[in-house]
Amino acid sequence: MDIRESVTNTIEQVLASYGMELVDVEYQKEHGGWVVRVYLDKEGGITLDDCSLISGEVGELIEVNDIIGHPYTLEVSSPGLNRPLKREKDFTRSIGKRVKIKTKAAIDGQKNFIGELLRYEGDTVILGIEGREKTIPFPLIRKANIEYQPPQTMRSGGGIKKGESAKILHWRK
């Protein structure tokens, strides 16, 4: 079992006890040192206090279970606006949203897809792209995430006119 898997298996139950969900764990070398990134979420979103609490818990679990035997930096955060989609439940929760998918091999000569997530059926993701459905087998997906688009302010005259910039009035998760 690699370090990423060990961290995942060690912390999932702890996160669940706080009503949180593990979105992803990254473990990689950066700028001369090792970094463990833990992305988590919960209903209503993650706060700075949540990150602080979980950082202490996760750090202690990694040390007690002797998962990493060398110096590392632990980062705990929310997955952000372009949330990764890794598991079936990530895809089913994101139906109706705009997503970006990169595949391991070309499908009809293409490896990158952006469209509306229409369905997740069995082992298949169905995207709506320019009015057509594109079927992508789940095992072929290398990377998938929400493709966040900021809202645009609409004018009574039909939208933003050329040369004007949009103002974001508010944002809700």
C-alpha positions in Angstrom: 0.0 0.0 0.0 1.4 3.4 -0.9 1.5 6.5 1.4 -1.6 8.1 -0.3 -3.7 5.0 0.3 -2.4 4.6 3.8 -3.4 8.2 4.7 -6.8 7.8 3.0 -7.5 4.6 4.9 -6.3 6.0 8.2 -8.3 9.3 8.1 -11.7 8.5 6.4 -13.4 7.3 9.6 -12.1 10.3 11.6 -13.5 12.7 9.0 -16.8 10.8 9.0 -17.1 11.2 12.8 -16.9 15.0 12.2 -19.5 14.9 9.4 -16.8 15.5 6.8 -16.0 13.6 3.6 -12.5 13.0 2.2 -12.4 14.3 -1.4 -8.8 13.5 -2.2 -5.3 13.0 -0.9 -2.2 14.1 -2.7 1.4 13.1 -1.8 4.2 14.6 -3.9 7.6 16.1 -3.8 7.6 19.9 -4.2 10.3 22.5 -3.8 12.7 20.1 -2.2 10.3 18.7 0.3 7.4 16.2 0.5 3.8 17.5 0.8 0.6 15.7 1.9 -2.5 17.5 0.8 -5.9 16.5 2.2 -9.0 17.9 0.6 -12.2 17.6 2.5 -15.8 18.8 2.3 -19.0 18.7 4.3 -22.6 19.9 3.9 -22.5 23.7 4.0 -18.7 23.8 3.2 -15.5 23.7 5.1 -14.3 26.5 7.4 -10.8 27.5 8.5 -11.6 26.1 11.9 -12.5 22.7 10.3 -9.2 22.7 8.5 -7.3 23.5 11.6 -9.0 20.8 13.6 -8.6 18.2 11.0 -4.9 19.2 10.4 -4.1 18.4 14.0 -6.0 15.1 13.9 -4.6 13.9 10.6 -1.0 14.9 11.6 -1.3 12.9 14.8 -2.7 9.9 13.0 0.1 9.9 10.4 2.7 10.1 13.2 1.1 7.5 15.5 0.7 5.0 12.6 4.2 5.8 11.3 2.9 6.3 7.8 5.6 8.7 6.6 9.1 8.2 7.9 10.6 11.5 6.8 9.9 15.2 7.1 6.8 16.4 5.2 4.3 19.3 5.1 0.6 18.7 5.8 -1.9 20.9 4.0 -5.7 20.5 4.7 -8.2 22.5 2.7 -11.5 22.4 0.8 -11.4 21.1 -2.8 -12.1 24.5 -4.2 -14.4 25.6 -7.0 -12.9 23.1 -9.5 -13.5 20.2 -7.3 -12.0 16.9 -8.5 -14.4 14.0 -9.4 -12.8 10.7 -8.4 -15.6 8.3 -7.3 -19.0 7.4 -8.5 -20.7 9.5 -5.8 -18.7 12.5 -7.0 -20.1 12.1 -10.5 -23.7 11.5 -9.3 -23.6 14.5 -7.0 -22.4 16.7 -9.9 -25.1 15.8 -12.5 -26.1 19.0 -14.2 -22.8 20.7 -13.7 -20.2 21.7 -16.2 -17.2 19.3 -16.0 -13.8 18.8 -17.6 -12.6 15.3 -18.3 -9.2 14.1 -19.5 -8.9 10.5 -20.7 -6.0 8.1 -20.8 -6.7 7.2 -24.4 -8.3 9.1 -27.2 -12.1 8.7 -27.8 -13.0 9.6 -31.4 -9.6 11.3 -31.7 -10.0 13.4 -28.6 -8.6 13.2 -25.0 -10.1 16.4 -23.4 -13.8 17.0 -23.0 -15.8 19.8 -21.4 -19.6 19.6 -21.1 -22.6 19.2 -18.9 -22.6 16.0 -16.8 -25.8 14.4 -17.9 -25.6 10.9 -16.3 -23.4 8.4 -14.6 -24.6 4.9 -15.6 -22.8 1.8 -14.4 -19.2 2.4 -15.5 -20.0 5.2 -17.9 -20.1 9.0 -17.8 -22.4 10.7 -20.2 -21.6 14.4 -21.1 -23.7 16.8 -23.1 -21.4 18.6 -25.5 -22.8 21.0 -28.0 -26.2 19.3 -28.0 -24.8 15.8 -28.4 -24.2 13.1 -25.9 -20.6 11.8 -25.4 -20.1 8.5 -23.6 -16.9 8.1 -21.7 -16.0 4.8 -20.0 -15.1 5.4 -16.3 -11.9 3.3 -16.5 -10.6 5.6 -19.3 -10.8 8.7 -17.1 -7.4 10.1 -16.1 -8.7 13.2 -14.4 -12.1 14.9 -14.0 -13.2 18.0 -12.2 -16.0 20.6 -12.0 -15.4 23.4 -14.5 -16.4 26.4 -12.5 -17.9 29.3 -14.4 -18.5 32.6 -12.6 -22.0 34.0 -12.8 -22.6 36.9 -15.0 -24.7 39.9 -14.2 -27.7 40.2 -16.5 -29.1 43.5 -17.7 -32.8 44.1 -18.5 -31.6 44.7 -22.1 -30.4 41.1 -22.5 -27.0 40.8 -20.9 -23.6 42.2 -21.0 -22.9 44.6 -23.9 -19.6 44.5 -25.8 -16.9 46.4 -24.0 -18.6 46.2 -20.6 -17.2 44.0 -17.8 -19.4 41.7 -15.7 -19.7 42.3 -12.0 -20.2 39.4 -9.7 -22.7 40.5 -7.1 -22.6 37.4 -4.9 -21.5 33.8 -5.0 -23.1 30.9 -3.3 -21.8 27.4 -3.1 
